[in-house]
């Protein structure tokens, strides 16, 4: 199969036909290995990173009875903000809270008695 080399910025580029790219599962950003052998240029798909696979049963089997569990790890991408602001200006006081609870109990009792 013949293809044409194109200028791409200060470099040269080689366009792959769609059916070939699909067959090799090549997408934009895919890493490939290029090698020169005389006048021959070979392009090989680079192996992807080896991602380990774990089974829960295997991980739990590593914990011995009575052994302290491993520490928890935070896997969040960003540090979650901890609210430092004071909500006391909108939160009810203890006295207001007790009044609201009593009012709710009275309403509930009225509903149960059918007099609401």
C-alpha positions in Angstrom: 0.0 0.0 0.0 1.4 3.4 -1.0 0.8 6.5 1.1 2.2 10.0 0.8 4.5 11.7 3.3 3.1 15.2 4.3 4.7 18.2 6.0 3.4 18.7 9.5 4.9 21.8 11.0 8.7 21.3 11.0 8.2 17.5 10.9 6.9 15.0 8.4 3.7 13.0 8.9 2.4 9.8 7.5 -1.4 9.4 7.2 -2.8 5.9 7.9 -5.9 4.8 6.0 -8.9 4.5 8.3 -9.4 0.8 7.8 -5.8 0.1 8.8 -6.0 2.4 11.9 -9.3 0.7 12.9 -7.8 -2.7 12.5 -4.8 -1.9 14.7 -7.1 0.0 17.2 -5.0 3.2 16.7 -6.5 6.5 17.9 -5.1 10.0 18.1 -2.5 10.0 20.9 -1.7 6.3 20.7 2.0 5.6 21.3 3.8 3.6 18.7 7.4 2.3 18.3 9.2 3.4 15.1 12.3 1.5 13.9 14.6 2.0 10.8 16.1 -1.1 9.2 18.1 0.1 6.1 15.4 1.7 3.9 12.6 0.0 5.7 10.6 1.8 8.4 8.5 -0.3 10.8 5.8 1.0 13.0 4.7 -1.2 15.9 2.0 -0.5 18.4 3.5 0.0 21.8 2.3 -2.2 24.6 0.1 -0.3 27.0 0.9 0.0 30.6 0.5 -3.1 32.6 -2.5 -2.5 35.0 -2.6 -5.0 37.9 -5.8 -6.8 38.6 -6.8 -7.6 42.1 -9.5 -9.9 43.5 -11.2 -9.0 46.8 -10.8 -12.6 48.0 -7.0 -12.5 47.5 -6.6 -9.1 49.2 -8.7 -10.2 52.2 -6.7 -13.5 52.5 -3.6 -11.4 53.1 -5.1 -10.0 56.3 -4.4 -12.4 59.2 -6.8 -12.8 62.1 -6.2 -10.2 64.8 -4.0 -8.2 62.4 -4.5 -4.4 62.4 -6.1 -3.3 59.1 -4.0 -1.2 56.8 -4.5 2.6 57.1 -7.1 4.2 54.9 -5.8 6.1 51.9 -7.4 9.2 50.4 -7.6 8.6 46.6 -9.4 11.9 45.8 -7.8 14.0 43.1 -8.1 17.2 45.1 -8.0 18.0 48.7 -11.7 18.4 49.8 -12.2 21.7 51.4 -13.1 21.5 55.1 -15.6 24.2 56.0 -14.1 26.7 58.3 -17.0 29.1 58.2 -19.3 29.6 61.2 -22.9 28.6 60.6 -24.1 29.7 64.0 -25.8 32.7 62.4 -28.3 30.5 60.6 -28.3 27.4 62.7 -31.0 27.3 65.5 -29.9 27.6 69.0 -30.5 24.8 71.5 -33.6 26.5 72.8 -35.0 27.1 69.3 -34.3 23.5 68.4 -36.2 22.3 71.4 -39.2 24.5 70.5 -39.2 23.2 66.9 -39.1 19.6 68.2 -42.0 20.2 70.5 -44.0 21.8 67.7 -43.3 18.9 65.4 -44.4 16.4 68.1 -47.7 18.3 68.5 -48.4 18.3 64.8 -47.6 14.6 64.6 -49.9 13.9 67.5 -52.7 15.9 65.8 -52.3 14.0 62.6 -52.4 10.7 64.4 -55.6 11.7 66.1 -57.1 12.8 62.8 -57.6 16.4 64.0 -55.2 18.1 61.6 
